[in-house]
Amino acid sequence: MLGIAWALVAFLRDSPIMGKVEGLGADLSEVSFYTLDVPKRFFQTAAEYLESRASMREQIQALEDRNLILSARAQRMEALTAENMRYRALLNSPVAEDATMTVARIVAVSPDVNRHLLTLDRGRDEGVDVGHPVLNAEGVMGQIVQVGRTASRALLVTDLQHGIPVLNNRTGQRAIAEGVGRLDQLVIRNLASTSDVSSGDLWVTSGLGERFPAGYPVGRTRETTTSGDAAYLSVTLQTSAALDVESHVLILTSTDAP
């Protein structure tokens, strides 16, 4: 039997059939290897695809971030341009011709809706003192009520606790304009019912009290109201100065009336 086995092995080794069997084995090995390699190649391809998408997302996010930054810069540039225009208007206004004025920037606004107070970046070091008038290019805004070394606080003319001596620029009639707690409105109370007051009349500082120099615009007549007994007249004024849009103001550091 052993001899027969060796003879069979020798025959098959040299037989063309054995070569075909070995070739088939190689083919089967290749197919098996390829089949077993499919999951590996699938996961490798998927990983490359996901990596590519992740990289693309990062690039898109970077572009979106860049666009956001550029948009913010453009908005800031627009705001700075508008602020610069207001600043130039302030410096070129007639009220800025006085050499005793200093420009201040508004750095804070009182959070209390019942108090109309501004914090300014000028104080005692710049010659600012309590009582100094605060103006803008259109007219009177208020006066300094608190002073620190480098900052101060201004009370606006529209505050409920503020009153300012005024006169009708057309007729010369004197009165006191009081704040009513609205940033665009003042009121003059208890004028004689026979007073000559017309819509649009300009009221300016009268100079009385030596706090506000004479001649600065305060407001214009919006409407008039007669009391029930027709004895008195109340006048509502539209403030000349836009008190809620400014970023810079003028502080009159000398109260000597011209």
C-alpha positions, 0 to 999 in steps of 0.5 A: 500500500505504501508503495502504491501511495508513493507511486500515486504521489509521483504520478500526480506531481508530474501530472498536468491535472495536478498543475491545474489543481494548484492553479485553481487553488491559487485562484481560490486563494486570490478570490478568498483574499479579495473577499476578505479584503472587501470590508477593510477596503470598504471601511478605509474608503468610508473613513477617507470619505468621512475625513474628506467631508469633515475637512470640507465642513471645517473649510466651510465653517472657516469661510463662514467665520471669516464672512461673519468677521468681515460683516462685523467689521463692515458694520463697525466701519459703517458705525464709525463713519456715522459717528465721525460725521456726527463728531465733525458736525459737533466740532463745526457747529456754531456752539463749538466756536467757543474756546472754553469748550471740551469734547466728551464721549458718552460712556454710560447711560443711567439704567433707571428709566426715571433718571436721565443721566449720562456718564462722560469721559471728562472730569476735573483733570480736564477742567470740568466742574459741577454746573457746567452746561452740556451741549451738542450741535443742535442745542442744550442737553443738560448740565454736570451734576457730579465730577470725578478726576477723569469722569463726570455725570450730566443730568439731562434737561428732560429729567423730572428734576431739571428746570432751565430758564428759557425765553421765546426767541420770537417774542422775548417772553421768559419762562422755565422749561421743565423735564417730564421724563421723556427724552424728546419733550419739555413743558412750560407751565403756568404762562398767562393765557394771553401769552403770544405763543405759536407752534414752532416758536424757538425757545432758547436759554435766557441766561437767568441764574447764570448757569446756562449762557443766553442764546442756546437752543432748548426746544420748539413749541409743539403744542399749547394747552389752556387750563380749565379756567382759561387762566393759564397756558402750558406749552409742550416743547420738542427738544432741539437736541436729540438726547438719545442718539449722541456719542459725543457732547460739548461741555462748556467749561466756562459759564461766563455769559457772552 
